[in-house]
């Protein structure tokens, strides 16, 4: 006769559902709960009631095995064949605890897992698979707990329709955190942690308005994090999301643990990485058209971005799209060992940091309007890629073919000849190719 597992649970009702909220150990979850496919529920489209388990399970398994701050949200489990076996209980009340316990045992009881019922994960199948795999590798994890919500499932057409509706409602209405929210909140991603630290401690980036963090702050506590663009009237140098991306690209040569977004790096690694990244940011701001110096000298930084009537004269490193491609090119050049860091900074400083100048004109469209010369950014993916390729050949070309590809990319996106010739760019080729 199979052994019985009794799990404390609360019976609850919402809409036309009766469900049970309980706490189970990882060991009990791994033993008692299966997948719909194992029970015959996902064999074909007619009986399918949930999506399959994807490759991301390994990442969750590693998270459980290695992260001491691990935490998983509740799994929603369906009882195959109908309502699970539930026994209501009443807490014993005495003269000492009667007032305290009054009403506390409302809808309280136990669920029985004895092998006569079958349970499958309706929502959380990736977490379930990760728990099963992690407990096999480290049985001690079986002592840890997770919240489980149990609902009935009937294996007929009406039951499958009802369960599918529940599954889609859960996943359709779930709101995932945005990339910006992850940067603002994540305590494991080293680059998110250091992005926030720079905003708190760096003597330039922490200043009001330099980095746009929020695009909207409501009077009732409503917060909306900034997107990746700075508005045309904005004073910010960049946004929190773009700063994070720039730091990621400037993070070459850091400790390997900085690249593990699901496991926090050691404090000494974070401290060392902060010093390195803060220094690289300072040097980049200096090399890219004396960005910080000119920003601080302007009473209205928005005029540095786009001088009135002369938009094309604006500082190109005031544009997040340019910042992203510069950082991307920097990482490529350093990782390919085409230049060292001081050499790269020197070559960056030689560029003409105006939006209408090469190579930044790849993402810029000037529109003469009478006496003024207005313009706008071109957000197209192909234009951004062309800027990246042009930055590479301005800074550290490695072949004549690479130069030709970059010039063709510019001609394709701008329908115009690039203002710098291939021969000029070829002067920076390694000596054998330059000849």
C-alpha positions as CSV (number, residue, x, y, z in Angstrom):
1,X,0.0,0.0,0.0
2,X,1.5,3.4,-1.0
3,X,2.6,5.7,1.9
4,X,0.6,8.8,2.5
5,X,1.8,12.3,2.6
6,X,-0.3,14.8,4.4
7,X,0.1,18.5,3.5
8,X,-1.5,21.3,5.4
9,X,-3.7,23.4,3.2
10,X,-6.3,26.2,3.0
11,X,-9.4,25.7,0.8
12,X,-10.3,28.8,-1.1
13,X,-12.7,29.9,-3.8
14,X,-12.4,32.5,-6.6
15,X,-14.8,32.8,-9.5
16,X,-16.0,29.3,-10.3
17,X,-12.8,27.6,-9.0
18,X,-12.2,25.9,-5.7
19,X,-8.5,25.6,-5.0
20,X,-6.1,24.7,-2.2
21,X,-3.1,26.6,-1.1
22,X,-0.4,24.6,0.7
23,X,3.3,24.3,1.5
24,X,5.3,21.3,0.2
25,X,9.0,20.3,0.5
26,X,11.0,20.1,-2.7
27,X,11.3,16.4,-2.0
28,X,7.6,16.0,-1.9
29,X,7.1,18.1,-5.0
30,X,9.7,16.0,-6.9
31,X,8.1,12.8,-5.8
32,X,4.4,13.6,-6.1
33,X,4.0,16.1,-8.9
34,X,4.5,15.2,-12.6
35,X,4.0,16.7,-16.1
36,X,0.8,16.7,-18.1
37,X,2.6,14.8,-20.9
38,X,3.5,12.0,-18.5
39,X,-0.1,11.6,-17.7
40,X,-1.4,11.6,-21.2
41,X,-2.4,15.2,-21.3
42,X,-0.1,16.6,-24.0
43,X,0.0,13.9,-26.6
44,X,-1.6,16.0,-29.3
45,X,-3.3,19.3,-29.9
46,X,-6.7,17.9,-29.0
47,X,-5.5,17.0,-25.4
48,X,-2.8,19.6,-25.0
49,X,-3.4,21.7,-21.9
50,X,0.0,23.4,-21.4
51,X,3.1,24.4,-23.3
52,X,6.2,22.2,-23.3
53,X,9.3,22.5,-21.0
54,X,12.0,24.6,-22.7
55,X,15.8,24.7,-22.4
56,X,15.8,27.4,-19.7
57,X,15.3,24.6,-17.1
58,X,19.1,24.2,-16.7
59,X,19.5,27.8,-15.7
60,X,16.9,27.4,-12.9
61,X,18.5,24.2,-11.8
62,X,21.9,25.9,-11.5
63,X,20.2,28.7,-9.6
64,X,18.8,26.3,-7.0
65,X,22.1,24.5,-6.6
66,X,24.4,27.5,-6.4
67,X,22.5,30.6,-5.1
68,X,22.1,30.9,-1.4
69,X,19.4,33.6,-2.0
70,X,17.3,31.2,-4.1
71,X,13.6,31.6,-4.1
72,X,10.9,30.2,-6.4
73,X,7.3,31.4,-6.8
74,X,4.3,29.2,-6.3
75,X,3.6,26.3,-8.6
76,X,0.0,25.7,-9.7
77,X,-0.8,22.0,-9.7
78,X,-3.8,20.2,-11.2
79,X,-5.3,17.1,-9.6
80,X,-5.8,14.6,-12.5
81,X,-9.3,13.1,-12.3
82,X,-11.1,15.7,-10.3
83,X,-10.9,17.3,-6.8
84,X,-8.0,16.2,-4.6
85,X,-8.7,14.4,-1.3
86,X,-9.1,17.2,1.2
87,X,-9.9,16.8,4.9
88,X,-11.1,19.9,6.8
89,X,-9.7,20.3,10.3
90,X,-10.6,22.4,13.3
91,X,-8.0,23.8,15.6
92,X,-8.5,23.0,19.3
93,X,-9.4,26.1,21.2
94,X,-8.8,26.6,24.9
95,X,-9.6,29.4,27.3
96,X,-6.1,30.7,26.7
97,X,-6.0,30.7,22.9
98,X,-9.7,30.8,22.0
99,X,-9.8,34.5,21.1
100,X,-6.6,34.3,19.1
101,X,-7.6,31.2,17.1
102,X,-11.1,32.3,16.5
103,X,-11.7,32.1,12.7
104,X,-8.1,31.2,12.0
105,X,-9.0,27.7,11.0
106,X,-11.6,28.7,8.5
107,X,-11.3,26.4,5.5
108,X,-8.2,24.9,7.0
109,X,-7.4,21.2,6.5
110,X,-5.0,18.7,4.9
111,X,-4.5,17.4,1.4
112,X,-3.6,13.7,1.1
113,X,-1.0,12.5,-1.4
114,X,-1.2,8.7,-1.3
115,X,-0.6,7.5,-4.9
116,X,-4.3,7.2,-5.7
117,X,-4.4,10.7,-7.2
118,X,-2.1,12.1,-9.8
119,X,-0.9,15.7,-9.9
120,X,0.7,17.6,-12.7
121,X,2.2,21.2,-12.9
122,X,-0.3,23.4,-14.7
123,X,1.9,26.5,-14.3
124,X,5.5,26.3,-13.3
125,X,6.6,23.2,-15.2
126,X,10.1,24.7,-15.7
127,X,10.4,25.2,-11.9
128,X,9.1,21.7,-11.3
129,X,11.7,20.2,-13.7
130,X,14.5,22.2,-12.1
131,X,13.4,21.0,-8.6
132,X,13.4,17.4,-9.8
133,X,16.9,17.8,-11.3
134,X,18.3,19.7,-8.4
135,X,17.1,17.3,-5.7
136,X,18.7,14.4,-7.6
137,X,22.0,16.2,-7.6
138,X,21.7,17.5,-4.0
139,X,19.2,15.6,-1.9
140,X,19.6,18.1,0.9
141,X,17.6,20.6,-1.2
142,X,14.6,18.3,-0.7
143,X,14.2,19.8,2.8
144,X,13.4,23.3,1.4
145,X,9.8,24.4,0.7
146,X,7.7,26.0,-2.0
147,X,4.1,27.2,-2.1
148,X,1.8,25.0,-4.2
149,X,-1.7,25.8,-5.4
150,X,-3.8,22.8,-6.2
151,X,-6.8,22.9,-8.6
152,X,-9.0,20.1,-9.9
153,X,-8.7,18.8,-13.4
154,X,-11.1,16.5,-15.2
155,X,-9.8,14.5,-18.2
156,X,-12.7,15.0,-20.6
157,X,-13.3,17.7,-23.2
158,X,-15.1,20.1,-20.8
159,X,-12.4,19.6,-18.2
160,X,-9.5,20.1,-20.6
161,X,-11.2,23.2,-22.0
162,X,-11.6,24.6,-18.5
163,X,-7.9,23.8,-17.5
164,X,-6.6,25.3,-20.8
165,X,-8.5,28.4,-20.1
166,X,-7.0,28.7,-16.6
167,X,-3.5,28.1,-18.0
168,X,-3.8,30.8,-20.7
169,X,-5.5,33.3,-18.3
170,X,-2.6,32.8,-15.8
171,X,0.1,33.4,-18.4
172,X,-1.7,36.0,-20.5
173,X,-2.3,38.2,-17.5
174,X,1.1,37.7,-15.9
175,X,3.2,40.9,-16.2
176,X,6.9,40.2,-16.5
177,X,9.4,42.7,-15.2
178,X,10.9,44.9,-17.9
179,X,14.6,45.1,-18.7
180,X,14.7,48.5,-16.9
181,X,13.0,47.1,-13.8
182,X,15.5,44.2,-13.7
183,X,18.3,46.8,-13.7
184,X,16.7,48.7,-10.9
185,X,15.9,45.7,-8.7
186,X,18.2,42.7,-9.5
187,X,20.5,41.8,-6.7
188,X,22.3,39.0,-8.5
189,X,23.3,40.6,-11.9
190,X,26.6,42.3,-11.2
191,X,26.2,44.9,-13.9
192,X,22.8,45.9,-12.6
193,X,24.2,46.2,-9.1
194,X,27.1,48.4,-10.4
195,X,24.8,50.5,-12.6
196,X,22.9,51.5,-9.4
197,X,26.1,52.0,-7.5
198,X,27.4,54.4,-10.2
199,X,24.1,56.3,-10.0
200,X,24.6,56.6,-6.2
201,X,28.4,57.2,-5.9
202,X,30.0,58.4,-9.2
203,X,30.6,62.1,-8.9
204,X,29.3,62.8,-12.4
205,X,26.6,60.1,-13.0
206,X,24.9,60.7,-9.6
207,X,24.1,64.3,-10.4
208,X,20.5,65.2,-10.9
209,X,19.5,64.8,-14.6
210,X,22.7,63.3,-15.9
211,X,21.2,59.8,-16.2
212,X,17.5,59.6,-16.8
213,X,16.1,56.9,-14.5
214,X,12.3,57.7,-14.5
215,X,10.3,59.0,-17.4
216,X,7.2,59.5,-15.1
217,X,6.7,59.9,-11.4
218,X,3.0,60.0,-10.4
219,X,1.5,61.7,-7.4
220,X,0.0,58.4,-6.2
221,X,3.3,56.5,-6.2
222,X,3.2,55.6,-9.9
223,X,6.7,55.1,-11.3
224,X,7.7,54.6,-14.9
225,X,11.3,53.8,-15.7
226,X,12.9,55.6,-18.6
227,X,13.1,53.9,-22.0
228,X,16.3,53.9,-24.0
229,X,15.8,57.3,-25.6
230,X,16.2,60.8,-24.2
231,X,13.5,63.2,-25.2
232,X,14.3,66.0,-27.6
233,X,14.0,68.5,-24.7
234,X,15.7,66.2,-22.2
235,X,18.8,67.3,-20.3
236,X,20.1,63.8,-19.6
237,X,23.4,62.4,-21.0
238,X,21.9,58.9,-21.1
239,X,19.3,56.6,-19.6
240,X,19.6,53.8,-17.0
241,X,19.1,51.1,-19.6
242,X,21.8,52.4,-22.0
243,X,24.2,53.0,-19.1
244,X,23.8,49.3,-18.2
245,X,24.5,48.2,-21.8
246,X,27.6,50.5,-21.9
247,X,28.9,49.0,-18.7
248,X,28.3,45.5,-20.0
249,X,30.5,46.3,-23.1
250,X,33.1,48.1,-21.0
251,X,33.3,45.0,-18.7
252,X,36.0,43.2,-20.7
253,X,38.6,41.4,-18.6
254,X,36.5,41.4,-15.4
255,X,36.2,38.4,-13.1
256,X,34.1,35.6,-14.8
257,X,31.5,35.8,-12.0
258,X,30.4,39.3,-13.2
259,X,28.9,37.6,-16.3
260,X,26.6,35.2,-14.2
261,X,23.4,37.1,-14.0
262,X,21.7,34.6,-11.7
263,X,24.4,34.4,-9.1
264,X,25.8,37.4,-7.2
265,X,29.5,38.0,-7.5
266,X,31.5,38.3,-4.2
267,X,31.7,41.7,-2.6
268,X,35.4,42.1,-3.3
269,X,34.8,41.3,-7.0
270,X,32.0,43.9,-7.1
271,X,34.2,46.5,-5.5
272,X,37.1,45.8,-7.8
273,X,34.8,45.8,-10.9
274,X,33.3,49.1,-9.7
275,X,36.6,50.8,-9.6
276,X,37.6,49.5,-13.0
277,X,34.3,50.5,-14.7
278,X,34.2,53.9,-13.0
279,X,37.6,54.6,-14.4
280,X,36.8,53.4,-17.9
281,X,33.6,55.6,-17.9
282,X,35.7,58.6,-16.9
283,X,38.3,57.9,-19.6
284,X,35.6,57.3,-22.2
285,X,33.8,60.5,-21.4
286,X,37.1,62.4,-21.9
287,X,38.0,60.6,-25.1
288,X,34.6,61.0,-26.7
289,X,34.7,64.7,-27.4
290,X,35.4,65.8,-23.8
291,X,31.8,64.9,-23.1
292,X,31.8,65.5,-19.3
293,X,33.7,68.8,-19.5
294,X,31.4,70.2,-22.2
295,X,28.3,68.9,-20.4
296,X,29.2,70.6,-17.2
297,X,30.1,73.8,-19.1
298,X,26.6,74.1,-20.6
299,X,23.9,75.9,-18.7
300,X,21.4,73.9,-20.8
301,X,22.7,70.4,-21.7
302,X,19.9,70.0,-24.2
303,X,21.7,72.7,-26.3
304,X,24.8,70.5,-26.3
305,X,22.7,67.7,-27.8
306,X,21.0,69.9,-30.4
307,X,21.9,73.6,-30.7
308,X,18.9,75.6,-31.8
309,X,18.7,75.8,-35.6
310,X,22.0,73.8,-35.9
311,X,21.0,70.3,-34.8
312,X,23.8,68.6,-36.7
313,X,26.4,70.5,-34.7
314,X,25.1,68.7,-31.6
315,X,27.5,66.5,-29.6
316,X,27.1,63.0,-30.9
317,X,28.0,61.3,-27.6
318,X,24.9,62.9,-26.1
319,X,22.9,60.4,-28.1
320,X,22.2,57.0,-26.5
321,X,22.2,55.3,-29.9
322,X,25.7,56.5,-30.5
323,X,26.8,55.5,-27.0
324,X,25.6,52.0,-27.5
325,X,27.5,51.5,-30.8
326,X,30.7,53.2,-29.5
327,X,30.7,50.8,-26.5
328,X,30.0,47.9,-28.7
329,X,32.9,48.8,-31.1
330,X,35.2,49.4,-28.1
331,X,34.5,45.9,-26.8
332,X,35.1,44.3,-30.2
333,X,38.4,46.1,-30.7
334,X,39.7,45.2,-27.2
335,X,38.7,41.6,-27.3
336,X,40.2,41.1,-30.8
337,X,43.4,42.8,-29.5
338,X,43.4,45.2,-32.4
339,X,44.4,48.0,-30.0
340,X,45.1,48.3,-26.3
341,X,42.9,50.6,-24.1
342,X,45.2,53.7,-24.2
343,X,45.6,53.5,-28.0
344,X,41.8,53.1,-28.5
345,X,41.1,56.1,-26.3
346,X,43.6,58.2,-28.3
347,X,41.9,57.2,-31.6
348,X,38.4,58.0,-30.2
349,X,39.6,61.4,-29.3
350,X,40.6,62.1,-32.9
351,X,37.0,61.7,-34.2
352,X,34.9,64.7,-34.9
353,X,32.1,64.4,-32.3
354,X,29.3,66.1,-34.3
355,X,26.1,64.4,-35.4
356,X,26.5,65.5,-39.0
357,X,30.1,64.3,-39.2
358,X,31.4,60.9,-40.1
359,X,30.8,58.3,-38.9
360,X,27.8,59.5,-36.9
361,X,26.0,60.7,-40.0
362,X,25.1,57.1,-40.5
363,X,22.3,57.5,-37.9
364,X,21.5,61.2,-38.7
365,X,19.3,62.9,-41.2
366,X,19.8,66.6,-41.7
367,X,16.8,68.6,-43.0
368,X,17.7,72.1,-44.0
369,X,14.8,74.5,-43.2
370,X,15.5,78.0,-44.4
371,X,18.2,79.7,-42.4
372,X,18.3,76.8,-39.8
373,X,19.6,73.3,-40.3
374,X,17.4,70.9,-38.3
375,X,17.8,67.2,-38.2
376,X,16.7,63.9,-36.6
377,X,18.1,60.6,-35.5
378,X,17.4,57.6,-37.8
379,X,16.5,54.7,-35.5
380,X,16.6,51.9,-38.1
381,X,18.6,48.8,-37.2
382,X,20.5,48.9,-40.4
383,X,21.7,52.5,-39.7
384,X,22.9,51.5,-36.3
385,X,24.7,48.5,-37.7
386,X,26.3,50.8,-40.3
387,X,27.5,53.1,-37.6
388,X,29.1,50.2,-35.7
389,X,30.9,49.0,-38.8
390,X,32.1,52.5,-39.6
391,X,33.4,53.0,-36.1
392,X,35.5,49.8,-36.4
393,X,37.2,51.0,-39.6
394,X,37.8,54.5,-38.3
395,X,39.4,53.2,-35.1
396,X,41.1,49.9,-36.0
397,X,40.4,48.4,-39.5
398,X,41.9,44.9,-40.0
399,X,41.4,44.5,-43.8
400,X,40.6,46.5,-46.9
401,X,37.6,44.2,-47.4
402,X,36.2,45.3,-44.0
403,X,36.6,49.0,-45.1
404,X,34.8,48.3,-48.4
405,X,31.9,46.6,-46.5
406,X,31.5,49.5,-44.2
407,X,31.4,52.0,-47.0
408,X,28.8,49.9,-48.9
409,X,26.7,49.7,-45.7
410,X,26.7,53.5,-45.5
411,X,25.8,53.9,-49.2
412,X,22.9,51.4,-48.7
413,X,21.3,53.1,-45.7
414,X,22.0,56.7,-46.8
415,X,21.9,56.5,-50.6
416,X,25.0,58.6,-50.6
417,X,28.8,58.4,-50.8
418,X,30.6,58.3,-47.5
419,X,32.6,61.5,-47.0
420,X,35.8,59.7,-46.0
421,X,37.5,57.7,-48.7
422,X,38.6,54.1,-48.4
423,X,42.2,55.2,-49.0
424,X,42.1,57.5,-46.0
425,X,40.6,54.8,-43.8
426,X,43.2,52.3,-45.1
427,X,46.0,54.3,-43.6
428,X,45.2,52.7,-40.3
429,X,45.4,49.2,-41.6
430,X,48.2,47.0,-40.2
431,X,51.4,47.8,-42.0
432,X,51.5,44.9,-44.6
433,X,47.9,45.6,-45.8
434,X,48.4,49.4,-45.9
435,X,51.0,49.0,-48.6
